[in-house]
Every structure is written in structure tokens, then in C-alpha cells.
Amino acid sequence: MADLSGMQPVAFNCQGGLILNRSTFMMQPGEALELENFEPDIGGGYRRINGFSKYVSVVVPQTSSSSEKILMVATFNGKVMAARGTNIFQATPGGGSWTSIDSGRTSAGKYKFERYNFDGNDKIIVVDQTNAPTIFNTSFSATDVSESSVAGAKHVVAFKNHMFYAGMSSTPQEVVFSEPFDEDGFNSGDGAGSIKVDDTITGLKSFRGDLFIFCQNRIFKMSGSSLSDFTVVPVTRKIGCINGFTIQEFAGDLIFLGPDGLRTVAGTARIGDVELGTISANVQSLFDENLSSADEFESIVIPNKTQYRIFFTKSATDENATKGVTCVMKGQAFEFAELRGMKPSATDTFVSSGNVIVLHGGYENGYIYRQEQGNDFDGATILGKYRSPDMTFNDAGIRKHMERVILNYKPEAAIDADLFVRYDYESPTSARPAAYPLDSSQVVALYGSSTYGTPTYGGQSSPLIRQPVEGSGFAVALRVNDGGTSAPYSLKGFQLEYQLGARR
């Protein structure tokens, strides 16, 4: 029997997310050097993400070419709206067919929209960068806004019972607002008006009683409630938002993409004061790789997970190679992971009776998908990867003879993954043991009603996988590669057990 009297155990939780801006010596064991299609779990650990599936079983009709991408997806009045080519359509989620509710939208670009209620009736207004803004009621009857000064608006938002429009090509620095409670009334004597800023506007967002006006190189804030007291002050004249489709309300803040990565605009305790903060330094290299090369950006918020996702869409990159970044608020810190395999052309998040609906439009195939559904990407395998830092256990000069790795995880169904143990920074001359399969037959359940080797999935149990391993080295790293067929599960933590060897 092996002498285990000198066994050294080291345990750590999976926490901290993806870290790309520190040396492996400075990383904590629970942080990740690779974290792809695993999300920082608000319940702790790293969770293999859900997939997506078709929200409507039939393709959104093309209007002139099969290469037309989805320009808008929105949930409204229990239906899903989608824009493609020159038309806007609506359909019932699930099966059925698409019905055209507006047409003739020549040269439409990507849409933005706003759901609102000025008069007791729910409505949605859409802008497409070229045509007149269009209002839909709950019967999906379309009415164009008649005011020529807001034709071709890129941005629209309801604020203080006015409708605000911006991004018109002839007046890129102007915000035009309607009369109170009338999105198509523009008589200055009845409360309509306009304001100008000294930079090109890239987005509008109402937040905490103020309207934030994002520009290419500046950010402004409008306060007040009517034409008589609207005032605009600069938030910063040094940092702007490079793409309005990245602006989201997230975890009690506004988050947006600046030239140096993700930033927040956070109201501080001092009334009227605003603090800007960069939050994506840990994964800045991902933004550096994609800021200049991405053709489009899309973003969504998954509120029940306190999660923000941004996608870097490139027309020449296949969906399975398209990248994105997940940002999760955990306590007072942000944790990150990388996404791969989703290529949205339009997105929407909608919460109805506590049910979170996250949608995206396919960039190339014309379908509308619902995220957070199923175990694959509409039939394509989800490739999940986790890699720990290279751990020296506080002494890089002593060889460690590995005996066992114990994985603590939370299952939602049978796990199907492979564990790899790698030594000495994955040097080609170091030991490279074959993969250790992680599956349900190896599970030891410690809690709940489960019996040995028979876990209860989705319960309160936190099973352990006890895996004997081989090899030795001065540094050791763990990899988990998901097999692509599992339901999601969370990697909670690891314990590594080893014996000390000789000093180098």
C-alpha cells in the first residue's frame, strides 16, 4: 500500500473569473486562465452555459435576398417582432408563421426600439437609421412619426413622458424631443424642443431620473422634467461610447463599451456627482483583439443572473468561431468569461411575470433564437473549457508528485467532461497524462438523499469526484473540457493532493 503519510492537500474555490492581465504567479488558484462557455455562477463556481433554440420554428421571410440578416428582434404584447430586409413582421412564439406588419422600409439599418405607455396604452416605437420612426400599438397597427426632423433617427428613448430622438445623419449632434405624452407632437409652444451637444451622439439611455447622452468622445446628462427646466451638463469630456448597442442598465448601473473596454456610469452618494469606472481590465486583451476588427456589437442583460453579455460580430467569421464576453456582478466585483459560438445580429431581453426571455436574431440564417434554452446551440455542440493557473503551492523549486484530484461540482444532469492534469506550464518535455473522464459513474454524493454513486441531480447535494492522477512537476494546472453533451453544471472547487519530491 502506498505511504500517504506525507500527503499535502490544497483546496480552493472556483472564483474570480477569467484573468488575462496577470502572470500566473500572481493569480489566485480559483481564478481561470481559460474560461470559455463557462459563466461565473452567482451561486458560486463556474457554470457551463445553456444553449439556445429556435423561438419561432419558421424563418423570418426574406424580402429580396437570403443573405438579409435580422435587423431587429423585440418582444411586445406576447408576440415577437422581427425586421428583415424592407419589412417588419410579427409571430407567435413557437410554431406558426410570420405576418408582415410594415413594409417599404428601404435601406433600413439596425433598429433600436422603445416600449412605453404614455396614455394607458402599451406601444413600441422603432427607428432604423433611414426611415421615419414607426409606432405600433398592441394590435400591431403601424403609424409613422410625421416630423421630418426626426426621420432617419438611430436612437429613441422615452424620458419624462417625452420621446427623445437622436442620430439623424444631417444633425448628428442634436437631440429632438416631442411634446409631453405625444411621441408625434413637435410644437415648441406645447413643450417640444431640441438640444445640441458638441460631439456625435452614439446612444441615449434613461437612468435614475436622468437622460444620459453618450457621444463618441463625451458623455452628457440631462436633468429636469420639461422644456422649462431641462438642463444638460457634461459627465466627462474625455471618454465616450463607441457603440450604442452596448449600452445596458446592469446591476444598478449603466454599462457601455468605451475605447478602452467596458465601463460603468455610477451615481455616487453625492447628489449630481458621477463616477466613471473601467471594469474589464482583467480581460482587456479580448477587447483589444476585437474592438477594431468587429463589424458590429450586440449586448444583452440576463437580470436573474446579474449577467451582461457582449458579442463581437464579424461578417467573415463563422458562428462557431464568433467570440463574446460574459460579465457577472458578484458582490462588489465583476467576473468575466469568454463566449464562443453565438453570432447575434439583434438582441432583446424582456421580463414578463418573472420569466426572463433573452432573444437574438441569427446573423446569416434568418431565425429568431431564445438563449438560456437547452444544452446545445440549436444542434451545434457547446465547447466548454476551463483552465486553472499554473500552481506552485508557494514553492516553484520543489517537485510535486500528484496523487489525487477531488472535484466538487453541482450537477443539473449527468456530467460528461474530461479532466486533464498538466505540469510545468504545459512544457512539451513534461508529463502529459491522458484525459481522466468525469462522468456520473464516478460521483460520490456527500449530502442529501443520494446514495454512494447515485447522485440526485438538481438537488441540494454537492457531489465529489475523487480522481487518482499520475505525473509530477514543479507546477501543476488543471483543465476541464466539456464533452458537449451535458446539461449545464457548476465547477465549485478542487482539492489537489500531492507528495513533496526533490528540490530543483
C-alpha positions as CSV (number, residue, x, y, z in Angstrom):
1,M,0.0,0.0,0.0
2,A,1.3,3.5,-0.9
3,D,2.6,5.6,2.0
4,L,0.3,8.6,2.2
5,S,1.6,10.0,5.5
6,G,3.3,12.8,3.6
7,M,0.2,13.8,1.6
8,Q,-0.2,17.6,1.1
9,P,-3.8,18.7,0.4
10,V,-4.6,22.1,-1.2
11,A,-8.2,23.1,-1.7
12,F,-9.6,26.2,-3.5
13,N,-13.0,27.5,-4.7
14,C,-13.6,28.3,-8.3
15,Q,-14.0,32.1,-8.2
16,G,-12.5,35.3,-9.7
17,G,-13.3,34.5,-13.3
18,L,-11.1,34.8,-16.3
19,I,-7.8,36.7,-15.7
20,L,-5.6,37.7,-18.7
21,N,-3.7,40.6,-17.3
22,R,-1.6,39.0,-14.6
23,S,1.3,36.5,-14.5
24,T,0.4,33.0,-13.3
25,F,2.5,33.7,-10.2
26,M,0.1,36.5,-9.2
27,M,-3.1,34.7,-9.9
28,Q,-5.2,33.0,-7.2
29,P,-5.8,29.2,-7.6
30,G,-9.5,29.7,-8.1
31,E,-9.1,32.1,-11.0
32,A,-9.1,30.9,-14.6
33,L,-6.5,31.3,-17.3
34,E,-9.1,29.9,-19.8
35,L,-12.8,30.1,-19.2
36,E,-14.8,29.5,-22.4
37,N,-18.6,28.9,-22.4
38,F,-18.5,28.6,-18.6
39,E,-20.1,31.5,-16.8
40,P,-19.2,32.8,-13.3
41,D,-22.2,31.4,-11.4
42,I,-23.9,33.8,-8.9
43,G,-24.4,30.7,-6.8
44,G,-20.6,30.1,-6.8
45,G,-18.2,28.4,-9.2
46,Y,-18.1,28.3,-12.9
47,R,-21.2,27.0,-14.7
48,R,-21.3,25.6,-18.2
49,I,-23.7,27.8,-20.1
50,N,-27.1,26.9,-21.5
51,G,-27.5,26.8,-25.3
52,F,-30.1,28.4,-27.5
53,S,-33.0,27.1,-29.6
54,K,-35.5,28.5,-32.1
55,Y,-38.1,30.8,-30.6
56,V,-40.2,30.6,-33.7
57,S,-39.9,27.4,-35.7
58,V,-40.0,29.1,-39.2
59,V,-37.5,31.5,-40.7
60,V,-38.3,35.2,-40.9
61,P,-39.2,35.8,-44.5
62,Q,-36.6,37.4,-46.8
63,T,-37.7,40.4,-48.8
64,S,-35.1,40.4,-51.6
65,S,-32.2,38.2,-50.7
66,S,-31.4,35.2,-48.5
67,S,-28.4,37.0,-47.2
68,E,-30.5,39.6,-45.4
69,K,-29.7,39.5,-41.7
70,I,-32.2,40.1,-38.8
71,L,-32.2,43.8,-38.1
72,M,-34.4,43.8,-35.0
73,V,-35.9,41.4,-32.6
74,A,-38.3,42.5,-29.9
75,T,-40.9,41.0,-27.6
76,F,-44.1,43.0,-27.4
77,N,-47.7,42.2,-26.3
78,G,-47.0,38.4,-26.1
79,K,-45.6,38.3,-29.7
80,V,-42.2,38.5,-31.2
81,M,-41.3,41.2,-33.7
82,A,-38.5,40.9,-36.2
83,A,-37.2,43.1,-39.0
84,R,-35.6,41.7,-42.1
85,G,-34.9,43.5,-45.4
86,T,-37.6,46.1,-46.0
87,N,-40.3,44.6,-43.7
88,I,-41.2,44.2,-40.1
89,F,-43.0,41.0,-39.1
90,Q,-44.7,39.6,-36.0
91,A,-45.3,36.0,-35.0
92,T,-46.4,33.9,-32.1
93,P,-43.6,32.2,-30.2
94,G,-43.2,28.5,-31.0
95,G,-44.8,27.4,-34.3
96,G,-46.9,29.3,-36.7
97,S,-45.9,31.8,-39.4
98,W,-44.7,35.4,-39.7
99,T,-47.1,38.2,-40.6
100,S,-45.8,41.4,-42.2
101,I,-46.9,44.5,-40.2
102,D,-44.9,47.1,-42.0
103,S,-43.1,47.3,-45.4
104,G,-41.3,49.6,-47.7
105,R,-38.5,50.3,-45.2
106,T,-35.9,51.0,-47.9
107,S,-32.2,50.8,-46.9
108,A,-33.1,50.2,-43.2
109,G,-30.1,49.7,-40.9
110,K,-30.1,48.1,-37.5
111,Y,-33.1,49.1,-35.4
112,K,-33.5,50.4,-31.9
113,F,-36.8,50.4,-30.1
114,E,-38.5,51.6,-27.0
115,R,-41.5,50.1,-25.2
116,Y,-43.6,52.7,-23.5
117,N,-47.0,53.8,-22.3
118,F,-48.0,57.5,-22.4
119,D,-51.8,57.2,-22.4
120,G,-52.7,54.0,-20.7
121,N,-52.0,52.0,-23.9
122,D,-48.8,49.9,-24.4
123,K,-46.9,50.9,-27.5
124,I,-43.5,50.2,-29.1
125,I,-41.6,52.7,-31.3
126,V,-38.8,51.7,-33.7
127,V,-36.1,53.6,-35.6
128,D,-33.9,52.2,-38.3
129,Q,-31.4,54.9,-39.2
130,T,-33.1,55.7,-42.5
131,N,-36.8,55.8,-42.5
132,A,-39.4,57.6,-40.3
133,P,-39.8,56.3,-36.7
134,T,-42.8,54.0,-36.6
135,I,-45.2,53.4,-33.7
136,F,-47.0,50.1,-33.2
137,N,-50.0,49.6,-30.8
138,T,-51.0,46.2,-29.3
139,S,-52.8,45.3,-32.5
140,F,-49.6,45.9,-34.4
141,S,-51.1,48.7,-36.4
142,A,-48.2,50.9,-37.7
143,T,-48.1,54.7,-37.7
144,D,-45.2,56.7,-38.9
145,V,-44.0,59.8,-37.0
146,S,-44.7,62.7,-39.3
147,E,-42.0,65.1,-38.2
148,S,-39.3,65.3,-40.8
149,S,-36.6,66.4,-38.4
150,V,-36.5,63.0,-36.8
151,A,-36.6,60.9,-39.9
152,G,-33.6,58.6,-40.1
153,A,-33.1,58.6,-36.3
154,K,-30.7,56.0,-34.9
155,H,-31.7,56.4,-31.3
156,V,-35.0,56.7,-29.4
157,V,-35.9,56.7,-25.8
158,A,-38.8,57.8,-23.6
159,F,-37.9,60.2,-20.8
160,K,-40.1,62.2,-18.5
161,N,-43.1,61.5,-20.8
162,H,-41.4,62.9,-23.8
163,M,-40.0,60.9,-26.7
164,F,-36.4,61.7,-27.5
165,Y,-34.8,61.1,-30.9
166,A,-31.2,61.4,-32.0
167,G,-28.7,60.2,-34.6
168,M,-30.2,61.8,-37.6
169,S,-27.5,61.9,-40.3
170,S,-27.9,65.6,-41.1
171,T,-27.9,66.6,-37.4
172,P,-25.6,64.0,-35.6
173,Q,-25.1,66.3,-32.5
174,E,-28.8,67.1,-31.9
175,V,-31.4,65.5,-29.7
176,V,-35.0,66.3,-30.6
177,F,-37.8,65.7,-28.1
178,S,-41.6,65.6,-28.5
179,E,-44.4,67.2,-26.6
180,P,-45.3,65.6,-23.3
181,F,-47.3,62.4,-23.8
182,D,-47.2,62.7,-27.6
183,E,-44.5,61.0,-29.5
184,D,-45.6,62.6,-32.7
185,G,-46.2,66.2,-31.5
186,F,-43.4,68.7,-32.0
187,N,-44.9,72.1,-31.3
188,S,-42.5,74.1,-29.2
189,G,-45.3,76.0,-27.7
190,D,-46.6,72.7,-26.3
191,G,-43.4,71.5,-24.8
192,A,-41.3,70.1,-27.6
193,G,-37.8,71.2,-28.4
194,S,-34.2,70.2,-29.1
195,I,-30.7,70.5,-27.6
196,K,-27.3,70.2,-29.1
197,V,-24.0,68.8,-27.8
198,D,-20.6,69.3,-29.2
199,D,-20.0,65.7,-30.3
200,T,-21.6,63.0,-32.4
201,I,-24.3,61.1,-30.4
202,T,-23.9,57.3,-30.2
203,G,-26.6,56.5,-27.7
204,L,-29.4,57.6,-25.3
205,K,-30.4,55.9,-22.1
206,S,-32.8,57.0,-19.3
207,F,-31.4,56.1,-15.9
208,R,-32.3,57.1,-12.3
209,G,-34.3,60.1,-13.3
210,D,-31.7,61.5,-15.8
211,L,-31.2,61.1,-19.5
212,F,-27.6,60.1,-20.4
213,I,-26.4,61.2,-23.8
214,F,-23.5,59.1,-25.0
215,C,-21.2,60.5,-27.7
216,Q,-18.1,59.4,-29.5
217,N,-15.8,61.2,-27.1
218,R,-18.0,62.7,-24.4
219,I,-21.0,61.8,-22.2
220,F,-23.6,64.3,-21.1
221,K,-26.5,64.1,-18.6
222,M,-29.9,65.8,-18.9
223,S,-31.9,66.6,-15.8
224,G,-35.3,68.1,-15.4
225,S,-38.8,67.2,-16.4
226,S,-39.9,69.6,-19.1
227,L,-38.8,72.1,-21.7
228,S,-38.9,74.8,-19.0
229,D,-36.2,73.1,-16.8
230,F,-34.3,70.6,-18.9
231,T,-30.6,71.2,-18.4
232,V,-27.6,69.4,-19.9
233,V,-24.3,69.0,-18.1
234,P,-21.1,67.1,-19.1
235,V,-20.4,63.9,-17.2
236,T,-17.0,63.6,-18.9
237,R,-15.4,65.2,-21.9
238,K,-12.6,62.6,-22.1
239,I,-14.4,59.2,-22.6
240,G,-17.2,58.3,-25.0
241,C,-19.2,55.3,-26.0
242,I,-18.0,53.7,-29.3
243,N,-21.3,51.8,-30.0
244,G,-24.8,52.4,-28.7
245,F,-25.8,48.8,-28.9
246,T,-23.6,48.1,-26.0
247,I,-25.4,50.4,-23.5
248,Q,-27.4,48.5,-21.0
249,E,-28.7,49.0,-17.5
250,F,-26.9,46.4,-15.4
251,A,-26.6,45.7,-11.7
252,G,-27.9,49.1,-10.8
253,D,-25.5,50.9,-13.2
254,L,-25.2,51.8,-16.8
255,I,-22.6,49.7,-18.7
256,F,-21.2,50.6,-22.1
257,L,-18.3,50.0,-24.4
258,G,-15.6,52.7,-24.3
259,P,-12.4,52.8,-26.3
260,D,-10.6,51.0,-23.5
261,G,-13.2,48.3,-22.8
262,L,-16.3,48.1,-20.6
263,R,-17.1,51.0,-18.4
264,T,-19.9,51.9,-15.9
265,V,-21.5,55.2,-15.2
266,A,-22.4,55.0,-11.5
267,G,-24.2,57.6,-9.4
268,T,-22.3,58.3,-6.2
269,A,-23.6,59.3,-2.8
270,R,-23.0,62.9,-3.7
271,I,-26.1,64.3,-5.4
272,G,-25.4,65.2,-9.0
273,D,-21.9,63.7,-9.0
274,V,-21.0,60.9,-11.3
275,E,-18.1,58.5,-11.2
276,L,-16.7,56.7,-14.3
277,G,-15.0,53.3,-13.8
278,T,-13.3,50.8,-16.1
279,I,-14.3,47.3,-15.2
280,S,-12.8,45.0,-17.9
281,A,-9.1,45.3,-17.1
282,N,-8.9,41.6,-16.3
283,V,-9.8,40.7,-19.9
284,Q,-8.6,43.8,-21.7
285,S,-6.8,41.7,-24.3
286,L,-10.1,40.3,-25.5
287,F,-11.4,43.8,-26.2
288,D,-8.1,44.8,-27.8
289,E,-8.4,41.8,-30.2
290,N,-11.9,42.7,-31.2
291,L,-12.6,46.4,-30.9
292,S,-11.0,47.3,-34.3
293,S,-12.0,44.2,-36.2
294,A,-15.6,43.7,-35.2
295,D,-18.2,44.8,-37.8
296,E,-20.9,45.1,-35.2
297,F,-21.5,44.8,-31.5
298,E,-24.5,43.4,-29.7
299,S,-25.3,43.1,-26.0
300,I,-27.9,41.6,-23.7
301,V,-28.5,41.5,-19.9
302,I,-29.7,38.4,-18.1
303,P,-31.1,40.0,-15.0
304,N,-31.7,36.8,-13.0
305,K,-28.0,36.0,-13.3
306,T,-26.8,39.6,-12.9
307,Q,-25.1,39.0,-16.2
308,Y,-24.1,41.2,-19.2
309,R,-23.0,39.7,-22.5
310,I,-21.3,41.5,-25.3
311,F,-20.8,39.9,-28.7
312,F,-18.1,40.8,-31.3
313,T,-19.8,40.1,-34.6
314,K,-17.6,39.8,-37.7
315,S,-19.3,39.2,-41.1
316,A,-16.5,36.9,-42.3
317,T,-16.3,34.8,-39.2
318,D,-18.4,31.7,-38.8
319,E,-20.8,31.4,-36.0
320,N,-18.8,28.7,-34.2
321,A,-15.8,31.0,-34.1
322,T,-17.6,34.2,-33.1
323,K,-16.5,35.5,-29.7
324,G,-18.1,37.4,-26.9
325,V,-17.5,38.2,-23.3
326,T,-19.7,37.5,-20.2
327,C,-19.6,39.9,-17.3
328,V,-21.1,38.9,-14.0
329,M,-21.6,41.1,-10.9
330,K,-20.7,39.1,-7.8
331,G,-20.8,41.1,-4.6
332,Q,-18.9,44.3,-5.4
333,A,-16.7,42.7,-8.1
334,F,-17.0,41.8,-11.7
335,E,-16.0,38.4,-13.0
336,F,-15.5,37.6,-16.7
337,A,-15.6,34.7,-19.1
338,E,-15.3,34.2,-22.8
339,L,-18.2,33.2,-25.1
340,R,-17.8,31.3,-28.4
341,G,-20.4,30.0,-30.8
342,M,-23.1,32.8,-30.8
343,K,-23.4,35.3,-33.6
344,P,-26.3,37.6,-32.9
345,S,-27.4,40.3,-35.4
346,A,-30.0,41.8,-33.0
347,T,-31.0,41.1,-29.4
348,D,-33.7,41.8,-26.8
349,T,-34.3,40.9,-23.1
350,F,-37.8,41.0,-21.7
351,V,-39.1,40.1,-18.3
352,S,-42.8,39.0,-18.1
353,S,-44.3,37.8,-14.8
354,G,-40.8,36.9,-13.6
355,N,-40.0,35.0,-16.8
356,V,-36.8,36.2,-18.4
357,I,-36.8,36.0,-22.2
358,V,-33.5,36.5,-23.9
359,L,-33.7,36.6,-27.7
360,H,-31.3,37.1,-30.6
361,G,-31.6,37.1,-34.4
362,G,-29.4,34.9,-36.5
363,Y,-26.8,36.8,-38.5
364,E,-27.0,34.6,-41.5
365,N,-30.0,32.2,-41.5
366,G,-33.0,34.4,-40.6
367,Y,-34.1,32.6,-37.5
368,I,-35.0,34.1,-34.1
369,Y,-33.5,32.2,-31.1
370,R,-34.1,32.2,-27.4
371,Q,-31.0,32.0,-25.3
372,E,-30.8,30.1,-22.0
373,Q,-32.5,27.1,-23.5
374,G,-31.3,23.6,-24.0
375,N,-27.9,22.0,-23.9
376,D,-26.6,23.0,-27.4
377,F,-26.5,25.8,-29.8
378,D,-29.6,24.8,-31.8
379,G,-28.0,21.4,-32.5
380,A,-24.3,22.5,-32.5
381,T,-22.1,21.4,-29.7
382,I,-21.2,23.8,-26.9
383,L,-17.5,23.5,-26.3
384,G,-16.8,24.5,-22.7
385,K,-13.2,24.9,-21.4
386,Y,-11.7,25.7,-18.0
387,R,-8.0,26.0,-17.2
388,S,-6.6,26.9,-13.8
389,P,-3.4,28.9,-13.3
390,D,-0.2,27.1,-13.1
391,M,0.1,26.4,-9.3
392,T,3.4,26.0,-7.5
393,F,1.9,25.9,-4.0
394,N,4.2,28.7,-2.8
395,D,7.4,26.9,-3.9
396,A,8.3,26.6,-7.6
397,G,11.5,24.8,-6.7
398,I,10.1,21.6,-5.2
399,R,8.7,18.8,-7.3
400,K,5.2,17.7,-6.5
401,H,4.1,14.1,-7.1
402,M,0.4,14.3,-7.7
403,E,-1.8,11.6,-6.1
404,R,-5.4,12.7,-6.4
405,V,-7.7,15.5,-7.7
406,I,-11.0,15.9,-6.0
407,L,-13.6,17.9,-7.9
408,N,-16.6,19.5,-6.2
409,Y,-19.4,20.3,-8.6
410,K,-23.2,20.9,-8.7
411,P,-24.9,18.8,-11.3
412,E,-28.1,19.5,-13.2
413,A,-27.9,16.2,-15.0
414,A,-25.2,13.6,-15.7
415,I,-21.9,15.2,-16.2
416,D,-19.8,14.4,-19.3
417,A,-16.4,16.1,-19.3
418,D,-12.7,15.3,-19.3
419,L,-10.2,16.3,-16.6
420,F,-6.6,17.0,-17.7
421,V,-3.6,17.4,-15.4
422,R,-0.8,19.4,-16.9
423,Y,2.7,20.1,-15.5
424,D,5.4,22.7,-15.7
425,Y,3.4,25.2,-17.8
426,E,2.5,22.5,-20.3
427,S,6.1,22.1,-21.4
428,P,6.4,19.5,-24.2
429,T,9.0,17.7,-22.1
430,S,6.8,17.4,-19.0
431,A,4.4,14.6,-18.2
432,R,1.1,14.8,-20.1
433,P,-1.3,12.1,-18.7
434,A,-4.3,11.1,-20.8
435,A,-7.7,12.6,-20.0
436,Y,-9.5,11.4,-17.0
437,P,-13.2,11.0,-17.9
438,L,-15.6,12.7,-15.5
439,D,-19.0,11.1,-15.6
440,S,-21.8,10.2,-13.3
441,S,-20.5,6.7,-12.6
442,Q,-17.6,8.3,-10.6
443,V,-19.7,10.5,-8.4
444,V,-19.6,10.2,-4.6
445,A,-22.6,12.0,-3.1
446,L,-21.9,13.5,0.3
447,Y,-25.2,15.3,1.1
448,G,-28.9,15.0,0.7
449,S,-30.8,11.7,0.0
450,S,-28.3,10.5,-2.6
451,T,-26.6,7.2,-2.0
452,Y,-23.0,6.3,-2.9
453,G,-22.5,6.7,-6.6
454,T,-26.2,7.7,-7.2
455,P,-26.5,11.5,-7.0
456,T,-29.8,13.4,-7.2
457,Y,-29.3,15.9,-9.9
458,G,-30.6,19.4,-9.4
459,G,-31.0,18.8,-5.6
460,Q,-29.0,20.4,-2.8
461,S,-26.2,17.9,-2.9
462,S,-22.7,18.8,-3.9
463,P,-21.1,15.6,-5.1
464,L,-17.4,15.0,-5.3
465,I,-15.4,13.2,-8.0
466,R,-12.3,11.6,-6.5
467,Q,-9.8,11.0,-9.3
468,P,-6.4,9.4,-8.8
469,V,-3.9,11.0,-11.1
470,E,-0.4,10.5,-12.3
471,G,2.7,12.6,-13.0
472,S,4.8,15.1,-11.2
473,G,6.2,18.6,-11.8
474,F,7.2,21.8,-10.2
475,A,3.9,23.5,-11.2
476,V,0.6,21.9,-11.9
477,A,-2.5,23.1,-13.8
478,L,-6.0,21.6,-14.3
479,R,-8.1,21.6,-17.4
480,V,-11.7,20.6,-17.8
481,N,-13.1,20.2,-21.3
482,D,-16.8,19.7,-21.5
483,G,-17.9,16.8,-23.7
484,G,-20.5,18.9,-25.4
485,T,-23.5,16.7,-24.5
486,S,-24.0,17.5,-20.8
487,A,-26.7,19.7,-19.3
488,P,-25.1,22.6,-17.5
489,Y,-23.2,22.0,-14.3
490,S,-21.1,24.2,-12.0
491,L,-17.5,23.6,-11.1
492,K,-17.4,24.6,-7.5
493,G,-13.9,23.8,-6.4
494,F,-10.9,21.4,-6.4
495,Q,-8.7,19.8,-3.8
496,L,-5.2,18.7,-5.1
497,E,-3.4,16.1,-3.1
498,Y,0.4,15.5,-3.6
499,Q,3.6,14.4,-2.0
500,L,6.7,16.6,-2.0
501,G,9.7,15.5,-4.0
502,A,13.2,16.8,-4.5
503,R,14.2,20.4,-4.8
504,R,15.4,21.6,-8.2
